[in-house]
Amino acid sequence: MTGGQGQLRGLKVVEFAHVVAGPLAGSMLADQGADVVHVEPPGTGDAARAMGPQRDGTPLWFKVAARNKRSVTLDLHHEAGRSVAHRLIAWADVIIVTLRAGRLRTWELDWESVHRINPKAVLLQISGFGATSSQADAPGFGKMGEARSGVVHLTGFPDGPPVHTGFSHGDAVTGLMGAYAVLAALHRRDHDPDFDGEWIDLALFEPLFRLVEWQVIVHDQLGEVPERAGNQLAVAPAAVINTYRSRDDEWITVTSATPRSVRNVARLLGLPEEEFATTRQQHARRGELDEGLRTWMAEHSTAECLEEFARNEVVASRVFSAADIADDPVYAERGDIVTVDDPDLGPVRMQAVIPHFRQAPGRVWRTGPALGQDNHLVYREWLGLDEKELSDLEKQGVV
């Protein structure tokens, strides 16, 4: 298989972006068939190539992070390299950048330059603090974005420190929102005859900030600062949300998002349902429900708990590890894990293309490519550089 399939076949994307947020936006597009060119410095490549766990000296993370993409090498410190970069911009529909604002201007990868080179292009610019802030040229990473968003302040137990989630949460959500924003701009491009390009300016703290929908209005209207509530929620949709330990010493999450589901919990615990008829009654006795579940589950095995929850229509789940996910029948039924052949590692398992499109699904057709693996394809066939021009660039160390 030599190319992608899915909703975005024919879309041309070039990434001047490394590590997580920008490349993840490109990954979302590549999974749906877009031709995504990942531009890396010769010799070293993207820093993400060396990050994370390894097997026999081969890093694993990049095999997933750069899947379905083309890798080209290009030294943007050289004028000839920047000239090729501008040809990539002229070729592309979408440009993704994560360099600092000053460097973007110096290398003519900023909005004004991109728009001059390709007036119909969509530019996704991801930075720590946004292009319009007083800190536009300051460095930023995902954990900083998480901290600024309010999410970390809300995560953890009341008597403990704020807690970051166990993955690149801020980067990942920014990448996802970046891909959504690109598609919104492309929709307008395809329906507005006066489309004059688009500049998407996304700061690393903004996507998570947007997703915690209630924190600003609660502070504005009530003068309250929502605080950490452990595995419950500072602003909860209903009276039962927490994790509990079973007799088997396994953790189970129980959640209720409607008054009816809370009444189901009360019935399971042998409490009079009529005393939990309204939301006000339920919230007034949420401590009793929480403690009742904690005691009841400690006396029952995980299997017994889940069976009783299912019988009483109470939504619950064991807290899954990666091993649980790999063995889970529902993940298998959904086709959420696929096996892909890798030239270094052989068959490897990774997430499938998600979400699933049933009419024209995306596919994982390659793992992360070798550094510069697609130089000839992109530069000769897609950009039209002649053999001598490409040879000269190679001799100069530009590619």
N, C-alpha and C positions, 0 to 999 in steps of 0.2 A: 504494500500500500504506500503510495507516494504523495498523498495529500488528504486533506480533511474533507468532511462532509457535514451537512447540517444547514442551519438557517442562514449562515453568513458566508456561504461560498461566493467567491469573487470579491469579497471585501479585502482591501489591502491596508495593512497596518505596519508601522515601523516603530520600534521601541528604542529610545535612548534612555533606558531605565534599567536599574539593577536592583537586586535583592528581592523585595517582597511586593510592595504596594502596586507600583506601576506594572511590573511583570505579571502580577496576578490579574490585573485588569486585562492585559493582553491574553493571558491564559484562558479567561472566560470567553473571549472572542475566538481564540484558536480552537477551543473545544467545539465550537459550532461551525467550524470550517473556514474561518478567515485565514488568509495568508499573512502570518505574523512574522516579521523579520526582527530578530533580537540582535541589536548591535553591541558588540563587545570589543574591548581593547585587545590588540594582538598580544599573544604570549600569556597573559594572565587571565583574561576573560572576566566575566561577571564574578564578583566576590562570592556569590551564592554557590558557585561551583564547588567550593571547598568547605562549605558550612554543613554542620550537622553530622549525624552518625555515618560511619563508613562500613562497607563490607569488603575485606581484602584490599583495602586502600582505595576503593571506589566510593565516593560520596553518594548518598542515596537521595537526599532532598532534591537536588537539581534534576534528577531523572523525572520527577513529577512536576516540579515547578516550571520546567521549560519544555514539557511535552507538547507535541503538535506544532512546534515553532521551527523556524529556520534560524540558524546561527551564522552570522557573518562577523568578520573582524574588521575593525576600522579605527585608526588612530586619529582622534579628533584634534589632537594637538598640532597636527600638520595641516597646512592650508589645503593640500591636495585631499586630505581626509575629509575636511569640512566641505570641500566641493562635492565629493561623492555623497556626503550626508545630505546636501541640498538636492541632489538628484533623487535620493530616496524620498525626500519630502515631496518633491514634484510628482513622484510615482504613487505615493500613498493616498488613501482616503482619510486615514487616521494616524496621528502622530502622538506618541506617549512619551513624556519627558519627566524626569525626577531630579535633574541637576539643579543646583542653586541658581537663583535668578541672575546673578552676575555672570556666571559661566554661560548660561543660556544666551545672554546678550552678546558676550564675547564671541561665542561660536555661531551666532545667528541661528539659534534654535528657539528663540523667544517668539511670542505671538506676532509681533510686528514683522519679523523676518519670515516666519512660516506663512503668514497671510500674504506677504508679497510674493513668495515663491509659488504658493499654491492657494489661490483665493477661495477655493471650495473645501479646503482641508478642515478637519476637526482636530483641534489640539487639546489633549488632556494633559494638564500640568498639575502634578502632585508635589506638594512641598510641605514642610513642617508647619508653617504659619500662614500660608496663602500669599499670593503675589501682590496683594494690595495692602498688606499689613506693614507696620514699621519694622518687623522682623523678617521681611521677605527673603533676605539673604542669609538667614541663620539656618544651621543644620537642624534636622529633625528626624526622629525615628518613631516607629509605631508605638512603643511604650510611652513615649512622651505624649503622643496623641491620645492614648487611653487615659493618662493621668489628667490631661486638660479637659477631656470630654465630660467628666463627672462620673463615668462608669466605675473607675477604680475606687472612688470615695464610697460608692454604694455596695462594693463587693467585699465580703468578709463578715466576721461576726462582730457584734457590738463592742465586745471587750478586747478585740484584736486589731491588728493593723489592717489598712486597706490592702486588697489582694488583686494582683494582675491574674488574668486567665492564663492557662498553661500553653498558649500558642500565640502567634503573632496577630493578636485580635485586632488591634487598631489598623495595622497594615492590611490585613485580609479584608476587613469591612470596607476600607477605603478602596481597595482594588475592585471589590464587588460593586460599590456605588459608582466608581469610575466607569466600569463597563456599562452600567445602566445609563449613566449620563451620555456616554458616547452613542448608545442606541437611540436615546431621545433626540440628540442632535442630528443623527442620520435620518431619523423619521422626518424631521423638518426639512432637511436637505432634499429629500425625495418628494416633498409635497409643496415646497415654497419655491416658485420660480425666481424669487429675488434672494435666495439663500447666498449669503456672503461669508461662508465659513463660520466657525464657532470656536470660542476659547473657553474651555472648561477649567476653572481655577479652583482646585480642591485642596484644602488643608487637611493634614492628617487627623486633627481632632474633630473635624466637622461631621463625618458620617456617624460615629457613635453618639456624638452630641445630638444629632437629629433623631436617632433611634430611641433615645430615652425621652419619650414624648412628653412626659408629665413633669419633669423636674423644673423647668423654667416657670410654667404656669402655677405650679404649687408654691414656689418661692415668691412669685410675683403677687399672687392673690391671697395667700395665707401667711406670708412671711416666714415660712418654715423651710428648713433645710433637710431634705430626706437623708436618712442615715443608714448605716449598715444594719442588716437584719438577718445575717447568716444565710441559710438556705430558704428562708422565707423572703418576701419582697417588701421593700419599703412602702410601695404602693401596690397592693395585691388585688386582683380581680375578685377573689373570694376568700373565705375564712380558712381554708386548708391548703397550704403549700409548704412542704418541708421534706427533708430526707430523714429516714429512720433506719435503724439497724435491726435486722431480723435475728432470730435465734441462731442462724447459721453464720452470724457475723458478716452478713452481706448488707450493702446499702440499697435501699429502695426509695425512690422518689414517689410521693403521693401528691396529686394536685387536683384542685377543684376550681373551676372557672365559672360555675353557675350556682345559684341557690339550690337547685335540684341535686347537684352532685354533692353539695355539703350535707344535705339531708340523707343522702345515701351513706355517707360516712357515719353520721349519727346513728342510723339504723344498724349498721354493721357493729358499732360499739355498744349497742343495746340501749341507746338513749332515746327518749321520747321524741319522735320526729316533729310533733306539733310544737315543741319548744324551740325548734329551729326553722320555723316557717318563713321568717323574713330575713333579709340581709342584715338588718340591724341586730336581730336576735343572734344570728350566727357570728357576727364580728364581736359581739359582747362576750361570747363564750368560746372564742377561738383558742384561748389558752387551754381550756378543758378538752377541746377536741384534739389539740396537739399532744397534750400529755397522755390522753387516752390512746391515741394511735401509737405513741412511743412505747407504752406499757404493753399493749396488745401485740404489737409486732415482735417485741423482744421475747414473747412467749411462743411464737410460731415460727416454723421454718419458712424459708423464702418461697418454696413451692406452695405451701399452705396459704401464705399471705397473698400471693398473686392469684391463686385460685379463688379465694374469698373476695378479693377485690373485683375480679372479673364477674363473679356471680352477683355482686351487689352494684355492678356498673360504676365502680370507682376507678378512675384512671390512675395507673401506677406502672412503674417500670424499675427493674434493676438498673443500677448505675453501671453502664457498660465500660469495659476496658477495650483496648484494641484487640485483644484475644477474643473477647466476647463478640465483637463486631465481626471478626473473621469467621466465627462459627455460627453466626445467627442465621436462622432460616429465612427471616423476613428480608434481611439484606440480600441473601441469595435469590429469593423470589423476585426482588426488585431489580436484580442485575446491577447492584450498586458497586460491586467490586469486579474488576476485569483483570485478566492476565495479559501482559504485553511482553513481547520478546525484546530484550535489550542486548546490544552487542557486547557489553562488558559483564553483565550479571546473568544473562540468560533470561528465563521467564520470571517476571516480577509482577506482583499484584499491587494494584492501586485503585483509587476511586474511579468509577466510571464517569462519563460525561453527565453532569447533573445541572439543571433539571432534564428530565426525559422528555424528548419530543417523539411522539409515537408515529407521526407521519413521515418526518424527515429527520431522523435522529443524528446527533453528532457521534463522533467515534474517537477513540484514542488510537492513532495510527503510528505514533512513534513516541519513544521516551525522549528525555532531554538530549539534544544532539551534541556531538563533539564540537569543540571550539572551532569555528570557521568552516564547519562541514558543508555549508551551503553557499560559500563564496562564489563558486563558479555559476551556480544556478541563478543566484540573485543578481550578481554583477554582470555576467555575460548575457544570460537569457532574459532576465526581467528588466534590467536597466539598459542593456544594449552596449555595454563597454566592449571595445574590440580586444582581441587577444593581446596586442602589444600594450594597450593602455593598462590592462589588468596586470600584465607581467611587470610593467614599470612600477606600478603601485606596490607589488609584492617585493620587488628589489629594494624599494625605498623603505620598506617596513611599515607602509601605511595600512596595508591589509594583511 
